[in-house]
Amino acid sequence: DVKVTQSSRYLVKRTGEKVFLECVQDMDHENMFWYRQDPGLGLRLIYFSYDVKMKEKGDIPEGYSVSREKKERFSLILESASTNQTSMYLCASSTSQGVGYGYTFGSGTRLTVV
Amino acid sequence: GENVEQHPSTLSVQEGDSAVIKCTYSDSASNYFPWYKQELGKRPQLIIDIRSNVGEKKDQRIAVTLNKTAKHFSLHITETQPEDSAVYFCAGGYDYKLSFGAGTTVTVRA
C-alpha cells in the first residue's frame, strides 16, 4: 500500500542536464517536501509546499526549483545538474489536519551525476 | 530556523541491552518531535512521536522523553534485538515543517 511514490529509484544523468524528479502521494496531504540525504549530514530540506502552486525554500535550495500544479504531485527540478548534486533524494508528505503531522516518505531516488 | 543536533552518530550494543539516542533543538517554538527508523535501502518510517505538552511516551520497547526547559529529547530502546539495527533520525518543529538530526546508526550485536 505505497502512499508516496517517487518515479525513479535510480537515475544517472550527465553534468549540465536538466533533471526532473517526480513525487506523487495518494493521501490528499496538503504538505509536500523534498529532502536530500547524504552520509553524516542527515536529511536536509530543499523545498516544501503547503498548497497547490505554493512553494517555500528550505535550507539548501540553490541549484533546485520545484513545481506543484496538482495537490498530489510535487516535482523537483535540477536546472543544470552538477556532480555535487549526486545524492539520495527523498520526497515526503504530511497533513496539517488533526493533531499529528508526521511525514510519510517515498522510497527515494538515488541520483548520480557524472 | 530550527536546528536539531543528534548524538551519538554511531551506537553499537549487545543484543538485549538498551540503546539511548539524544537530541537537542534550538527553537523554543517547536512542539512536535518525531523519531524515524530507516533500515538499509528503505524509506524512513515514523516509529514514535511526542508533543511538547507531554514529558514521556512509551510504545512497547521504545520510549521517548522530552525536556522542554532544556530543549532536549531522547529515544530509549530496551531489550534490543537484531531487527533494531538501523539508522534513527530525530526531528523537531512546529506547524508542518520539521528539521532533522544527522542520524544515529545503531548496530545490535548478536
Interface residues (C-beta under 8 A of the other chain):
Chain A: V4 E30 N31 Y35 G40 L41 G42 L43 R44 L45 F48 Y50 D59 L90 S94 S96 V99 G100 Y101 G102 Y103 T104 F105 G106 S107 G108
Chain B: G1 Q6 S9 Y32 P34 Y36 K42 R43 P44 Q45 L46 D49 R51 F89 D95 Y96 K97 L98 S99 F100 G101 A102 G103
